[in-house]
Amino acid sequence: MMMASIILAVLVLLAAMLFLSIGVIFRDDHSFRSQHIHQNARMKKDNIHCATSLDREEKKKQERKIDIKKL
């Protein structure tokens, strides 16, 4: 019974891998589309960036606002 469960699990995993790879196999460039925010057209249109980029931009804005002479 245990061997049958293991074989069934392996077959399910193989089927999942096959179904997930179908999109890659039949694409012209054989690659996944980028999932990163900065390469998404809709996100660019709405001027949305990834959290790391937004944090970096906000830190730069704060650095510009601080006047060292007033410290």
N, C-alpha and C positions, 0 to 999 in steps of 0.2 A: 504494500500500500504506500509506503514512504517513497519508494522508487518511482511509482506512478505520479506522485505529487511533484517530485523533483522534475521529472520529464515534462509534466504539464506546465510547471513554472518556466522552464527553459523555452518551451514552445511559445508561451505567451510573451515572454521577453523578446524572442526572435520576431514574432509577428509585430510587436510594438516598434522594434527597430526598423523593420521593413516599411511599415506605414509612415514612420517619421522621416525616413530617408527618401521616400518617393518624390517629395517636393524638390529635394536636392538633385536627385538623379535626372529628373526631367527638365530642370532649368538649364538654360543655355550656358551659363557660367559655372554651373555645378557648385554653387556655394549658397550659404544662408544669407538672407537679407540682414543687414546690420540692425541690431536691436537697440543701439545707442540713441539717446534722445537727439543729439546734435545732428544726426543724419536723417531725421524724420521730417518730411516736408511740412506736415501739419504743425508740428512743434515749432519749426522755424517761422512759419506764418504767424503763429501766435506769440512769437518771441519768447519761447520757453526754453530754458537751458537745463542742463543737469545740475544737481545740487552742488557738486564740487565747483563747477564754473560759477554758479551764482554766489557761492560763499567767497570765492576768490575775488570776484568783482566787488562785492560789498566791502571786503577788507581793504581793497584799494581805495574805494570811496572814503572810507573812514580815515585812512592814512593821509589822504589829501585834505580832509577837513581839520585835522589836528595841526595847530600852529605851534611849533616847538618853542618859539619865543615867549608864548603866553604861559608855558609850563613853568 
